[in-house]
């Protein structure tokens, strides 16, 4: 039984890790449209308490995806993830340390034909290693391109960073360079340092 479970996990890891490429968001939107139409189909693989790692060409881990349950549908090359916890890692400019960004949510959909993960419900994007201290960003939806290390949403966001709380509608984040853009309706509150 253990060997069968291990074999299934390796097959899913191979499918998830090796088949991801940098396809455009149009492919993701097409895949997302098929999600509702194909929700009645049977899953190909189900793995409980899964951890899927991805490595760059030098063998350094660049992404880790954990989930309470990952349900893979081979017909449309997507995985549904319950309580996902995504780690996106990159080297800092000094090439010595890493700035890990973590994303948690209620649910996620990963598209194996791209490096896209859409996260839904109580989404939190955070890092304890950003310049100036911890950064925590909360929203109801986040679209993450793990290969390009980009994240964006058109939903409301709340950002806690340093001694301030910011609110906006929409956000674009470059996780590689720790850069954040808030396109509209930005409101910020600063707390005096104590």
N, C-alpha and C positions, 0 to 999 in steps of 0.2 A: 504494500500500500504506500509506504514511504517513497519507494522508487518511482511509482506511478505519479505521485504528487510532485516529486522533484522533477521528473521528466516534463510534466505539464507546465511547471513553473519555468523551466529552461526554454521551452517552446514559446511561451508567452513573452518571456524576456527577449528572446531573439526577434520575435515579431515586432514588439514595441520598440526595441532599441535600434535594430538594424534597418527597419523599413521607414524610419522617419527621415524626411528630407526637407529642404527649405522651400516648399511649395507656397504659393501666394494664398492670401486670405480668401480668395474667390473659391478655392477648393474647399476650404473649411466651411464656408457658407453653404456650398452645395452639399457637403457631408452633413451639416447641421440640419438642412431641410429634409434629408432622408432619415434623420433620427426619429422624428415623430411618426413617419410613415412605416418605419421598419421596427418599431418598438414591440410588435407582436412576435417577431422572429425569435428563435431560440438562440441562446448564447453558445459560442463554440467552447469557451473555457471560463471557469469561475475559480478564482484563487482568493482565499481568505488570508488576512494579515500578510499582504504582499509587500515586498520592497524591490523596486526596479531601479537599477543604477545605469548611468550612461557615462561613457568616458571619451575624452578627446583622443587625437591621434598619438599623443605622447603617453597615454595610459592614465592621465590624471582624471579623477572623477569630477564631472562638471554638472551632474544633475542626479538627484535621487528622488524617487516618487514612492511614497508609502500610501497604503490604503487599507482600510478595514476589510474591504472586499473589492476586487476588480473583476468585472464581468466583460469579457471580450466577445465581440461579434465579428466573425471573419467576413461575413457577406459585405459589410460596409466599412471594414477596417477601423473600428472604433472600440474604445473601452469606456465603460461607465465605472466610476470610482466612488465608493462611499467613504466619507470622512478622509479626503485626500490630505496629504502633507507633502508639499513639494519643496525641495531644496535646490536653489539655483546658485552655483558657486562660480566665482571668478577671482583671478589674481588682482590685487591692488596695483596701483601705478608703480609702487616700489618693488613689485614682483616678489615680495617676501611673504605677505600675509594674504589671506582670502577674506572677501566680504561676502558672507553667505546671506542670501535673501531666502526667506521661508514664506510659503503661502499655505494657508489652511482654509478649508471651506466645508460646507455640508456635503456637497457633491461636485463631481467634475466629469467632463467628457474629454478624453484624449483621442486625437485623430492620428492613426498610424501612418497615413499618407503625407503627413506634415509634422512639424515639431510644435503643434498647437495644442494647448490645453485650455479649455474653458471651464472656469470655476464658478459655482452658483451657491448662493445662500451663506450669509455670515462670513464673507471672504475677508481674510486678514493677510496683508502683505507686510512683513516686518524684517528688520535687521537690527541686531545689537552692535554691529560693527561700522555703522555709517559715521561720517565725519560729524562731530558735535554730539554724538550720543545716539541712543536708540531711536529708530523711526518705525512708526506703526501706522498703516493705512488700512482703512476699513471701507467696504462697499458690499453690495449685494451681488455683483458680477465682476469678473476679471478675465480678460483674454490674454493669455501668456504665450509668447513665442520663445520656447526654451533654447533654441539654437541661436537666435539673435539676441536673446536676453532682454526682450522688450515686453512690456505689459501695458494694457490700456483698457479703459472702460468709458462708457458714455453715461453711466449711472452716477448718483451722488456718492461722494467720497468724504471721509473724515480722516484728517492726518494729524497725528500727534508726533511732534519732533521738537527736541530741545525744550524750551519753555513756551511753546505755542500750540494752539489747536487751530487747524485750518479746515474749512469746509468749501467744497466746490462741486460743480456738476461736470463730470468727465475728468480724465487724467491720462497722461501718457508718461510712462516711466522707462528710462534706459537703465536697466539693472547693472549693466556692465560698467557704466560711468557714474552711477549714483546720481542721475539727473532726473528731475521731475518737472513736468509741465502741467499746469492747471488752466484749461482753455476758457472756462466761463464761470460766472457767478461765484467768485472767490470771496470768502469772508474769513478773516484771521483774528484770533485773540491771543495776545501775548501776556504771559504771566511774569511779574517781576521776580528776578532771582532772589532766593532767600538765603 
